[in-house]
């Protein structure tokens, strides 16, 4: 089994930073809807317990960017739980920018089940072309399946492809 340091090194070698794969001179889109596909590249629990996702898990969803009239990003991911189908919503306070790492607090939860929970994030995205972008997103959140006070740190590799909204010039 690889240690976290080895996994982080493998992550950087296999995927690289967003700026290493970015198309030169192209800004990230500021508005529209994007199909998102991701892989959990690394997951760790502060207390050593299981987190709600596992390394290698794949997921897909829709990212909504509000455009120049708004600020933020909303990523909705459909999930199948033992209780049925639900939608998880992650609400970020900013619209991500190309090759500008960002960090802060975000809100997340299952739509329709009560108030959202607060976690921390770090994001580093770069454009792949005028209609798609990708990179890394680290989420740090209270572990909903672990011991009280446990924290999960999740590193996701993500790619987003425009599905609707304003197209690039």
Beta strands, then each sheet from edge to edge (+ up, - down):
strand 1: 31-45
strand 2: 58-66
strand 3: 73-81
strand 4: 84-92
strand 5: 102-110
strand 6: 117-129
strand 7: 132-142
strand 8: 151-164
sheet 1: 1+ 2- 3+ 4- 5+ 6- 7+ 8- 1+
end
